[in-house]
């Protein structure tokens, strides 16, 4: 275990992964956290070429590993990227998901940084699938998925709040990793079976009144969540919107020129294992900027509909 608080970057040397490393350098420079850069190679893929390579197979594996080590050294030594941070680099052979998770645990990493997409040896997808699988399983580390080349520190942050315990954690993590940014707290909601109410004979005016009352009640509760997370009234803006949550999050990203979306993720329910969570999945797919997913470590905890 590291003696300092640290950030772990898992990268596959693709351009999106290099963007992730550059963002991690920025964050480490500002926070003073130790930075570790990990590259996991699935060198067993070379075993399929055993008939072709013969006795040269071990040499080929070492050559591939050494090339990766050299590229990591060059990345860490580049003054245009490292911002004065002396990163520790490591190349490991294995299956990416368990290796990355094990490394994050061993380091007690406070943040895991991934590129949104990636590629690895012999065109085998690595971090594209690994990022989503880690997000499905992670209940310990905040996971930052980097989608854009970092040009400056985060300046506009949107926190999606669903009133689960993970929401307060998300607000705190937003302040930890983007302390100087403007903060917008968003709660989007729809009524249960809303599309069926008209068929059930519920008057449209009654539905509108119920939505208006729901917006006000949620606005009050959102301020309470902010206060419990340590924010003062002038530290943030509040938006409560009636509508589909993923669409509203993406709409607010554009309206406020957001460069980081922060979301809380609930525990490890089997549905999340399979589908990641519809809101998180859609935001990760459609967001233009980076996405930070913060997990509530207690399984089975949910928020409001």
Helices and strands as residue ranges (DSSP letters): E 6-10, H 15-31, E 34-41, G 43-49, H 50-53, G 54-56, H 57-77, H 79-82, E 88-93, H 96-107, E 111-115, G 121-123, H 127-137, E 142-146, E 156-160, H 165-177, E 182-189, G 194-196, H 204-228, G 233-235, E 237-242, H 245-255, E 260-265, H 270-275, H 278-286, E 290-295
